[in-house]
Amino acid sequence: MSDELSDRQMAIRLRLGGESPASICNTLKRSRRWLQNWWQRYLELGAEGLYDLSRANHQVTNRTPPHIERAVVSVRRRLAARATPQTRYSQVGAAQIRGELEALGYTPLPCFRTIERIVSRAGLSCPPLRLAPRVSKTEYPESQAQDTNQVHQVDGVGPRYLKGDSTRYYFLVCKDTFDQSVYIEFVDNRKMDTVLAFLVAAWKVLGLPEKVQFDNGREFSSFGNSARYLSRVIRLCLRLGVEPIFIPEGKPQHNGSVENFNGWFQPLLLHKPFSRPGDVRRELRRLMQTVNEGHIQPRLGHQTAAQYRRGKQLRKLPADFSVEDGKIPIAEGKVTFIRLVSAKGHIHILEQPFKIGKRLKFQYVKATLSTRRKSLKIYHKGRLVKEFPYELTVT
């Protein structure tokens, strides 16, 4: 058995190392069928699948069969090890494990709670994630998404540095808050032209959202120019029929979906140093493919985002669309700013203060600018509390 097991392990090592099946069979003096059998076993069960499995019937009423338990543990270990490009960005939870078991034809399929208990007994559970308390929906006017492309969140992350390179690099991330699809680019600046090109590329892939949410970074808002001036990013959104939303200043948690994703992918992607931006971009393509096509989402009926989106008619930008150089004219539409009223009863919109009233101090309000009506309406808990005339700077 020891020689047989050694041959199996050697075959898998050679296969993972890129050796051709013919070369492996010739080296080990084994048949193609033998190699195919143990390669398939490895894909199903990981390294533990190379051992002989007992053929005895261990089925017990109301108990998960031992071979299913072994499969659960092996799949979890293989996913959690992130040892191959295919598993580097995989999920490791019960939904992902069950999905893999189903794809491999295992029966009976254990429920999620059973998988969690098996993983826990094997000592493979992750520490519980402690999240910050959520802001009450009655206090914060959050944009809720009920389907694909209703709300996107966009964020810039950086600077990040490559090995032996002093250039400042940044990740630009666009994420659908409902189906969790992502589009990411690795860029060497945060200029507005770069952001415009990124948004166009993202919306060619993901499709146009109804709303897109930003923080108050200058690359998105450029508020420092002058009061009542709309940045090119805002103008692009309006031109495409997308409502831009700006979260409160200094409150990144209100872009929580994309912020959580940023915290998840960066340690996995940057676990080893990169020396060339092209290498990072190639790795990003692998990450996006895994997230979009491999992550199983319970809220999507345990489908991946790509599977869920196949049944949707998405409004995407045409492949030849580009942003023309120079100014973008202001189109009709709405721009929303969510702000926390100060102790003196004020908020600031585009570098300009507006008096709301001390009765709403320390409360969140939603300020909606209508470019058609040239007005700024202030809402608190869905109720209109103030309205101001608002002439825009066109230049």
C-alpha positions as CSV (number, residue, x, y, z in Angstrom):
1,M,0.0,0.0,0.0
2,S,2.9,2.4,0.8
3,D,4.2,2.1,-2.8
4,E,0.7,2.5,-4.2
5,L,0.0,5.6,-2.1
6,S,3.4,7.1,-3.0
7,D,2.7,6.6,-6.7
8,R,-0.7,8.3,-6.3
9,Q,0.9,11.3,-4.4
10,M,3.7,11.5,-7.0
11,A,1.1,11.5,-9.8
12,I,-0.8,14.3,-8.3
13,R,2.3,16.3,-7.7
14,L,3.4,15.9,-11.3
15,R,0.0,16.8,-12.6
16,L,-0.2,19.9,-10.5
17,G,3.3,20.8,-11.7
18,G,2.1,20.9,-15.3
19,E,3.3,17.4,-16.5
20,S,1.3,15.9,-19.3
21,P,-0.8,12.8,-18.5
22,A,1.2,10.8,-21.0
23,S,4.5,11.7,-19.4
24,I,3.2,10.9,-15.9
25,C,1.9,7.5,-17.0
26,N,5.2,6.7,-18.6
27,T,7.2,7.7,-15.5
28,L,5.1,5.7,-13.1
29,K,4.4,2.8,-15.5
30,R,0.7,3.3,-14.9
31,S,-2.3,3.4,-17.2
32,R,-4.2,6.5,-18.3
33,R,-7.4,5.1,-16.6
34,W,-5.5,4.8,-13.3
35,L,-4.2,8.4,-13.5
36,Q,-7.7,9.7,-14.4
37,N,-9.3,7.8,-11.5
38,W,-6.9,9.3,-8.9
39,W,-6.9,12.7,-10.4
40,Q,-10.7,12.8,-10.2
41,R,-10.6,11.5,-6.6
42,Y,-8.1,14.2,-5.7
43,L,-10.4,16.9,-7.2
44,E,-13.3,15.6,-5.3
45,L,-11.7,14.9,-1.9
46,G,-8.3,16.6,-1.9
47,A,-5.2,14.8,-0.6
48,E,-7.3,12.6,1.7
49,G,-9.0,11.1,-1.3
50,L,-5.7,9.4,-2.3
51,Y,-6.2,6.9,0.6
52,D,-8.3,3.8,0.1
53,L,-11.9,4.4,1.3
54,S,-13.7,1.6,3.3
55,R,-16.4,-0.1,1.3
56,A,-18.2,-1.1,4.4
57,N,-21.8,0.2,4.9
58,H,-21.6,2.7,7.7
59,Q,-25.1,4.2,7.0
60,V,-26.9,5.0,10.3
61,T,-30.4,6.4,10.4
62,N,-30.4,10.2,10.9
63,R,-26.6,10.4,10.7
64,T,-24.5,11.8,7.9
65,P,-22.7,9.0,6.1
66,P,-19.0,8.9,7.0
67,H,-17.9,9.3,3.4
68,I,-19.9,12.5,3.2
69,E,-18.3,13.8,6.4
70,R,-14.9,13.0,5.0
71,A,-15.8,14.8,1.8
72,V,-17.0,17.9,3.7
73,V,-13.7,18.1,5.7
74,S,-11.6,17.5,2.6
75,V,-13.3,20.2,0.5
76,R,-13.1,22.6,3.4
77,R,-9.4,22.0,3.9
78,R,-8.7,22.3,0.2
79,L,-10.7,25.6,-0.2
80,A,-9.2,27.1,3.0
81,A,-5.6,26.2,2.0
82,R,-6.0,28.5,-1.1
83,A,-3.1,26.5,-2.5
84,T,-4.0,26.7,-6.2
85,P,-5.1,29.6,-8.5
86,Q,-8.5,28.0,-8.6
87,T,-9.0,28.1,-4.9
88,R,-7.1,31.3,-4.0
89,Y,-10.2,33.4,-3.8
90,S,-12.8,30.8,-3.1
91,Q,-15.4,31.0,-0.3
92,V,-15.0,28.4,2.4
93,G,-18.5,28.5,4.0
94,A,-21.2,25.9,4.1
95,A,-22.9,27.2,0.9
96,Q,-19.7,26.8,-1.2
97,I,-19.0,23.3,0.3
98,R,-22.5,22.1,-0.4
99,G,-22.4,23.5,-3.9
100,E,-19.2,21.6,-4.6
101,L,-20.6,18.4,-3.2
102,E,-23.7,18.8,-5.4
103,A,-21.5,19.4,-8.5
104,L,-19.6,16.2,-7.7
105,G,-22.9,14.2,-7.5
106,Y,-22.8,13.3,-3.8
107,T,-26.0,12.0,-2.2
108,P,-27.5,12.6,0.2
109,L,-26.5,16.3,0.4
110,P,-26.2,17.6,3.9
111,C,-27.9,20.8,5.0
112,F,-25.9,23.9,5.8
113,R,-26.2,23.4,9.5
114,T,-24.9,19.9,9.3
115,I,-21.9,21.0,7.2
116,E,-21.2,23.7,9.8
117,R,-21.3,21.1,12.6
118,I,-19.0,18.8,10.6
119,V,-16.5,21.6,10.0
120,S,-16.7,22.6,13.7
121,R,-16.0,19.0,14.9
122,A,-13.0,18.9,12.7
123,G,-11.6,22.1,14.3
124,L,-11.8,24.0,11.0
125,S,-14.2,26.7,11.9
126,C,-13.2,30.4,11.4
127,P,-13.4,32.7,14.5
128,P,-16.7,34.5,14.6
129,L,-16.7,37.8,12.7
130,R,-17.6,40.7,14.9
131,L,-19.4,43.4,12.9
132,A,-20.0,47.0,14.0
133,P,-23.6,47.7,15.0
134,R,-25.8,48.6,12.0
135,V,-27.2,52.0,11.8
136,S,-31.0,52.0,12.1
137,K,-32.8,52.3,8.8
138,T,-35.0,55.0,10.3
139,E,-31.9,57.1,11.1
140,Y,-29.9,56.6,8.0
141,P,-31.5,57.0,4.5
142,E,-29.8,54.0,3.0
143,S,-30.4,53.0,-0.7
144,Q,-31.7,49.4,-0.6
145,A,-31.2,47.1,-3.6
146,Q,-33.8,44.4,-4.4
147,D,-32.2,43.3,-7.6
148,T,-29.2,43.4,-9.9
149,N,-27.9,46.8,-11.0
150,Q,-30.1,48.9,-8.7
151,V,-27.2,50.1,-6.6
152,H,-23.5,50.0,-7.2
153,Q,-20.9,51.2,-4.7
154,V,-17.5,52.6,-6.0
155,D,-14.4,53.1,-4.0
156,G,-10.7,53.8,-4.5
157,V,-8.1,52.0,-2.4
158,G,-4.4,53.0,-1.9
159,P,-1.8,54.0,-2.4
160,R,-0.2,50.5,-2.8
161,Y,3.4,49.9,-3.8
162,L,5.1,47.2,-5.8
163,K,8.5,45.6,-5.0
164,G,11.3,47.9,-6.0
165,D,8.8,50.5,-7.4
166,S,8.1,53.9,-5.8
167,T,5.1,54.5,-8.0
168,R,1.8,55.0,-6.1
169,Y,-0.8,52.5,-7.3
170,Y,-4.5,52.3,-6.5
171,F,-7.3,49.8,-6.8
172,L,-10.6,51.1,-8.2
173,V,-13.5,48.9,-7.2
174,C,-17.1,48.8,-8.4
175,K,-19.5,46.4,-6.6
176,D,-23.2,45.5,-7.1
177,T,-24.7,45.6,-3.6
178,F,-27.4,43.0,-4.4
179,D,-25.7,40.2,-6.4
180,Q,-22.1,41.0,-5.2
181,S,-20.6,41.2,-8.7
182,V,-17.4,43.2,-8.9
183,Y,-15.2,45.0,-11.4
184,I,-11.7,46.0,-10.3
185,E,-8.8,47.9,-12.0
186,F,-5.2,48.5,-10.8
187,V,-4.2,52.1,-11.8
188,D,-1.3,54.4,-11.2
189,N,-3.2,57.6,-10.4
190,R,-6.5,58.8,-9.0
191,K,-7.1,61.5,-11.6
192,M,-10.7,62.1,-12.7
193,D,-10.0,61.0,-16.2
194,T,-8.8,57.6,-14.9
195,V,-12.0,57.3,-12.8
196,L,-14.2,58.2,-15.8
197,A,-12.5,55.5,-17.9
198,F,-12.9,53.0,-15.1
199,L,-16.6,53.7,-14.7
200,V,-17.1,53.3,-18.4
201,A,-15.2,49.9,-18.4
202,A,-17.1,48.7,-15.3
203,W,-20.5,49.5,-16.8
204,K,-19.6,47.8,-20.0
205,V,-19.1,44.6,-18.0
206,L,-21.6,44.9,-15.2
207,G,-24.2,47.1,-16.9
208,L,-25.5,50.5,-15.9
209,P,-26.9,50.8,-12.4
210,E,-29.9,52.9,-11.3
211,K,-27.8,54.5,-8.6
212,V,-24.1,54.6,-7.8
213,Q,-22.7,55.5,-4.4
214,F,-19.4,57.2,-3.8
215,D,-17.5,58.6,-0.8
216,N,-16.4,62.2,-1.0
217,G,-13.0,61.7,-2.5
218,R,-11.8,64.4,-4.9
219,E,-11.5,61.9,-7.7
220,F,-15.2,61.5,-7.6
221,S,-16.6,64.8,-6.5
222,S,-13.9,67.4,-7.0
223,F,-15.7,69.6,-4.5
224,G,-12.8,71.8,-3.9
225,N,-13.2,73.6,-7.3
226,S,-16.1,75.9,-6.5
227,A,-19.6,75.8,-5.0
228,R,-22.5,74.7,-7.3
229,Y,-20.1,73.0,-9.7
230,L,-20.7,69.4,-10.8
231,S,-17.7,67.3,-11.4
232,R,-17.2,65.3,-14.7
233,V,-17.9,62.1,-12.8
234,I,-21.3,63.4,-11.7
235,R,-22.0,64.7,-15.2
236,L,-21.2,61.3,-16.7
237,C,-23.6,59.7,-14.3
238,L,-26.4,62.1,-15.2
239,R,-25.7,61.7,-18.9
240,L,-26.1,57.9,-18.6
241,G,-29.3,58.2,-16.5
242,V,-27.5,57.1,-13.3
243,E,-28.2,58.9,-10.0
244,P,-25.0,59.5,-8.1
245,I,-25.2,59.4,-4.3
246,F,-22.5,60.7,-1.9
247,I,-22.3,59.3,1.6
248,P,-21.6,61.5,4.6
249,E,-18.1,62.9,4.8
250,G,-15.7,60.8,7.0
251,K,-18.2,57.9,7.2
252,P,-16.8,55.1,5.0
253,Q,-18.9,52.5,6.8
254,H,-21.9,53.7,4.8
255,N,-20.2,52.3,1.7
256,G,-20.1,49.1,3.7
257,S,-20.6,46.6,0.9
258,V,-17.5,47.7,-1.1
259,E,-15.5,48.5,2.0
260,N,-16.0,44.9,3.3
261,F,-15.0,43.5,0.0
262,N,-11.8,45.7,0.0
263,G,-10.9,44.3,3.4
264,W,-11.5,40.7,2.2
265,F,-9.6,40.7,-1.2
266,Q,-6.5,42.7,-0.4
267,P,-4.8,40.3,2.1
268,L,-5.5,37.4,-0.3
269,L,-4.2,39.3,-3.4
270,L,-1.2,40.9,-1.7
271,H,0.0,38.0,0.3
272,K,3.1,37.9,-1.8
273,P,5.0,40.9,-3.2
274,F,4.4,41.8,-6.9
275,S,7.1,43.6,-8.9
276,R,5.1,44.4,-12.1
277,P,1.7,46.0,-12.4
278,G,0.9,43.5,-15.2
279,D,1.2,40.7,-12.8
280,V,-1.3,42.4,-10.4
281,R,-3.7,42.9,-13.2
282,R,-3.6,39.3,-14.3
283,E,-4.2,38.2,-10.7
284,L,-7.1,40.7,-10.5
285,R,-8.7,39.0,-13.6
286,R,-8.5,35.7,-11.8
287,L,-10.0,37.2,-8.6
288,M,-12.9,38.8,-10.5
289,Q,-13.7,35.5,-12.3
290,T,-13.7,33.6,-9.0
291,V,-15.9,36.1,-7.3
292,N,-18.4,36.5,-10.1
293,E,-18.5,33.0,-11.4
294,G,-17.5,30.9,-8.3
295,H,-18.9,32.5,-5.2
296,I,-22.3,31.0,-4.3
297,Q,-24.7,33.6,-2.9
298,P,-27.6,32.4,-0.7
299,R,-29.7,35.4,-1.4
300,L,-29.6,34.5,-5.1
301,G,-31.1,31.1,-4.5
302,H,-27.6,29.6,-4.0
303,Q,-26.5,30.6,-7.5
304,T,-23.3,32.6,-8.4
305,A,-23.7,36.1,-9.6
306,A,-22.9,35.1,-13.1
307,Q,-25.6,32.4,-13.1
308,Y,-28.2,34.8,-11.6
309,R,-27.4,37.5,-14.2
310,R,-27.9,35.2,-17.2
311,G,-31.7,35.6,-16.7
312,K,-31.5,39.4,-16.7
313,Q,-31.8,41.9,-19.4
314,L,-28.9,44.2,-18.4
315,R,-28.5,47.8,-19.8
316,K,-24.8,47.8,-20.7
317,L,-22.7,50.5,-22.3
318,P,-21.9,49.6,-25.9
319,A,-18.4,48.4,-26.5
320,D,-17.4,51.5,-28.5
321,F,-18.6,54.0,-25.9
322,S,-16.0,56.5,-24.6
323,V,-16.0,59.7,-22.8
324,E,-15.1,62.6,-25.1
325,D,-12.3,64.9,-24.1
326,G,-13.2,68.2,-22.5
327,K,-16.4,69.2,-20.7
328,I,-19.4,67.0,-20.3
329,P,-22.7,68.9,-20.5
330,I,-25.1,68.7,-17.6
331,A,-28.0,66.4,-18.2
332,E,-31.4,66.3,-16.4
333,G,-31.3,64.1,-13.4
334,K,-30.8,63.9,-9.6
335,V,-27.7,64.0,-7.4
336,T,-28.1,63.0,-3.8
337,F,-26.0,63.9,-0.8
338,I,-26.5,62.2,2.6
339,R,-25.3,64.5,5.4
340,L,-25.2,64.6,9.1
341,V,-26.7,67.9,10.5
342,S,-24.2,69.8,12.6
343,A,-24.7,71.0,16.2
344,K,-25.5,74.4,14.7
345,G,-28.1,72.9,12.3
346,H,-26.1,73.2,9.1
347,I,-25.0,70.8,6.3
348,H,-22.5,71.4,3.5
349,I,-23.3,70.7,-0.2
350,L,-20.6,71.3,-2.8
351,E,-18.7,73.6,-0.5
352,Q,-21.7,75.6,0.4
353,P,-23.5,75.7,3.8
354,F,-27.3,75.3,4.2
355,K,-29.2,75.9,7.3
356,I,-31.5,73.0,8.2
357,G,-32.3,73.9,11.8
358,K,-31.1,72.8,15.2
359,R,-34.1,70.6,15.8
360,L,-32.4,68.1,13.4
361,K,-28.9,68.4,14.8
362,F,-27.0,65.1,14.7
363,Q,-29.6,63.6,12.4
364,Y,-29.1,62.3,8.9
365,V,-30.8,64.1,6.1
366,K,-30.9,63.4,2.3
367,A,-30.3,66.4,0.1
368,T,-31.5,65.8,-3.5
369,L,-30.4,68.2,-6.2
370,S,-32.6,68.3,-9.3
371,T,-30.8,69.7,-12.3
372,R,-34.1,70.1,-14.2
373,R,-35.9,72.0,-11.5
374,K,-32.7,73.7,-10.3
375,S,-33.7,73.0,-6.7
376,L,-32.2,71.3,-3.6
377,K,-34.7,69.4,-1.5
378,I,-33.9,68.2,2.0
379,Y,-35.6,65.1,3.4
380,H,-35.6,63.7,6.9
381,K,-37.0,60.1,7.3
382,G,-38.7,60.5,3.9
383,R,-40.4,63.8,4.7
384,L,-39.5,67.1,2.9
385,V,-38.3,69.6,5.5
386,K,-36.6,72.3,3.4
387,E,-36.2,73.4,-0.2
388,F,-33.7,75.8,-1.7
389,P,-33.4,77.3,-5.2
390,Y,-30.1,76.0,-6.7
391,E,-28.5,77.5,-9.8
392,L,-25.5,75.4,-11.1
393,T,-22.2,76.6,-12.4
394,V,-22.3,75.4,-16.0
395,T,-18.6,75.9,-16.9
